[in-house]
């Protein structure tokens, strides 16, 4: 019999936690008949989520609860939960009931039947996310496939089942603003998708905004790839070649044909273009330097305010 650790980041989910626990308990006690522990990590919720978590912990000692000192985000909350997980297998899922606990037996069967598979990632058959979340997923899939040499057909979602050694490898990676999906791809190429049903959100609205999409995408690209720097380099080389060609062209026109450049329009436009390129390059380099600075600070990814394990 294996022990499964279910790690759930919690944020403003007072209305869904009890149902999530009840359904998970039914799956493991009655369907799978396997041991489990539920690790709930409160990411500084503004509602009564932690009070509900304390209630569940009082009812069942298998429910472990942790409260963060501030809102660090989903991925740091997962890392926090991982550090206390004791299971042979670790599952991550959302707190809003869009991930069906009843799909876990299918994912568990897939990894138990295939010794050469390290990670199972749920692939939603009928995605119920909003437009921004769907757009973010598509961009992320494309970007990570290019940056990390990931199979473009492999879909990365937050509903996962992992072998313990994979989670231990992730915990040994000390990086600023970790992205669990990227760390998984960098840790193993033995990852497969399993199709699951995806439910609509019952309560509240998603915290996944366009601003968060842009922020995550910029960080992902500048943390895992030198493509922006290479593009600016190539743009600089191209601009230099164009300037040489234009300079030779106007010199030939002037000295051979006696035709001079009329007005300052061309000069002004070229100056504005080159200044734009320079500012773009400075901005990109600045982003990389900021990433280096954040890594050098070695600030903790999360701070635990209190826990009951």
N, C-alpha and C positions, 0 to 999 in steps of 0.2 A: 504494500500500500504506500502510495506517494503522498507527500505533503505539498499542497498548492498554496502559494501566497498570492492573494489578490490585492494589488496596490491601486488605490483610487484617490486621485487628487480631488479635494472637495472645495467648492467655492459657491456660496449662496445656494445650497441645495437642501435646505431643511425639509422641503416637501417631497423629496424623492429618496432620501437615504433609507428610510424604514422599508420601503418596498424593495429597494435594491438588496438590502440585507436578507429579507424574507425569501426573495427569489434565489439568491445565491445559496442560502442555507438549504433550500429545497433541492437544488441541483446537486450539491455535494453530498447531502445526507441521504437523499432518496434515489436520485438518478445515477450518479457516479459512484456513490458509496466510498468516497475518498476523504482524507483529512484535509482541512483547509484552515487558513487564517485570513481574516480580512483586515487590511491595514488602511485606515482612513487618514488622509493627511489634509488637515484644514489649512488652506492657503489664505489665512486671515480673512475669513468670510465676514460679511457685514450683517448677516441675519443670524438665526439661532442654530446654524448647522452644528456648531460644536456642542451645544446642549443636547441635540439629538444624538450625536456621536457618543456622548457620555452615557446617555440612556441605553444605547445599544451595547456599549461596553459593560454596563452593569448587568444586562440580561445574559450576555454570552462572553465568556473570557476569550473566545477566539477572535473577538473584535478588538483590534489594537488601534488606539487613537493618538494622533500627534497634532499639535497646533503650532503653526509657524508664527514667528514674531512679526512678520509683515507679508505682504503679497509678493512672493518671489516669482510666481508663474508656474505653469503646469509641469515643465520639465524638471526644474529644481525640486518641486514637490515629489515627483516620481523618484528622483535620486534619493531624497530623504526616506521615502518608503522602502526603497531597495536596501538601504543600509540596515534596516531592521527585519527584512524578510528572511525566514528560515527555511522556506520551501525548496523542494527539489525542482519545482517549476514555478515561475513567477508570471502572473497575469497582470496586464494593465488594462484598465477600462475607464470610461467616463462615468461621471456621477449623475447624469441626466436621464438615464434609462434608454438612451438611444442604442446602446449596446445591450443586446439581449443576453442575460446570464444563461439562458437555455441553449445558446450556441456554443458554450464552453465545452460540453462533451464532444462535439464534432471536432473542435480544435485539438482537444487532448488526445482523441483517438488518432488524429493525423500525425501528431508528433511521436506518439507511442508506437505507431506502426512503421515509422521510418527513422531508423537509428542515425541516418546520415543527414537529418534535418535538425537544425539548431533553434530555429525561430519560426513560429507560425504567426502570420499577420492576417487579420480578417480583411476580406475584400467585400465591400458592401454591394449587394445585388441591386438594391433600389435605394440609392443614397438620398437621405432626407435633409441634408444640410442646406443652408441658405446659399444664395448665389456667390457671395464673397468667399465662403468656406470652400465651395466647389472650385471656384477659380483658383484659390490658394493651393488646393490640392493638385490641380493640373499643372500649375507653374512649378510647384515643388517637385513633382514627379519628373518633369522635364529637366529642371535645374540639377537635381541630384543625379540623374542618369548621366548627365554630361560631366559634372564635377567629380563624382565618386565612381565613375564607371559602373553604375548600377544598371541592372536589367531594366529597360524602360517599361517593360510589361509588369514589373513588380510594383504593386501599389502599397504605399506606406500609410498606415492609419494608426490610431492610438489604441486600438483593440488588438492586443498581442499576447502570445504565450511563448515564454523563453525558457531554455534550459538554464540552470543555475550558473554555470561557468560563464555564460554570456553576460549575465548581470554583474558577476564579479569583475569581469573585464571592463565593463562600463564604469563601475565604481572606482576602478584604478586609473581612470582617465580624468585628470584634473584640468578641466577647461572652463573658461568663462562662458556663461549662457549656453549650457549644453543642449543639444537637440538629440533626443533619444533615437529617433529614426535614423539620423545620419551616423550616430555612434554604432547602431546595429549593423548598418551596411559596411562600416569600416571594420567591424569586429568579425564578421562571418559572411561568406557567400552562400551559405546553406540555409537560405530563407525562402519560404514559399507562402503563397496566398491560399486561404481557404474561404470560399464564398459563404457569406452569412447574410441574414436579414437585418436591415437597418431600420429602426423605428423612428417615427417623428418625435420631436421634442414635446414632452407633455406640459412642462411648466417653465415659465421664464423665457428668456431669449439668449441666444448665443453671445459670448463675449468676443467672438472672432470678428474683428472689424477690419476695414480696408487699411487703416493705419497700422494695425498689428501685422497684417499681411505684408505690407511694404517693409516694415522694420525687420521681420523675420527673414524675408527674402534677401535684403541687403546684407544682414549679418551672415546668413548661410553662404552667400556667394563670396564675401570677403574673408570668411573664416576657412573656407574649404577649397578655394581656387584663386589662382593668379590671373584669371581671364581678364578682369577689368584693367589691370596693370598692363597686360600684353596688348589689349586693344588700344589703350592710350599710347603705348610705344609704337604700335603699327600706324596709328593715326599721325603721330609725330613724324615718323619716317615718310609717310605719304605726303604730309604737308610740306616737308623739306624738299622732296622731289618736285612737287608742284611749283614751289617757289623758285627753284632753280630753272625749271622749264620756262616759267613765265618771265623770269629775269632775262634769260637768253633770247626769248621771243621778242621782248620789247627792245633789247639792245640791238638785235639784228634789224628790226624795223627802223630804229633811229639812225644807226650808222650806215646802213646799206640803202634804205629807201627814204630816209629823211623824215619819217613819220614819228611824231612825238605823242606821248600819252596825254590825252586831253582831260583836264580836270583831276579832281582828287577822289572821285567816287571809288575807283578800283582800290586805291590805297586804303581808304577808310574801311571798305568792306573786308579787305584782307586783314587789316589790323583788328577789326572786331572779331573776325573768325578765329584768328590766332589767339587773341586774348581769351575767347571763350574756351578754346582747347586747353589753354594753360590753367584756367580756373577749374575746369573739369578735372584735369590731372591732379591739381592740388587737392581737390575735394576727395578724389579716390585714394590718393596717398594718405590723406588725413584719416580716412576711415580705417585703413590698414594700421596706421600708427595708433589709433584709438584702441583697436583690438589688441595690439601688442601691449599697450599700457594697461589695459584691463587684465590681461593675463599676468603681467608682471606684478600687479598689486596683490594677487593671490587672495582676493576677497572670497569669503565663503559663499557657496551657491545658495545656501539657506541657513537660517538660524532657528532653532527649535525653542519655542517659548515654554511648552510643557508637553508631557506625554504620559500616557497610561498604557502599558504594554502587558 
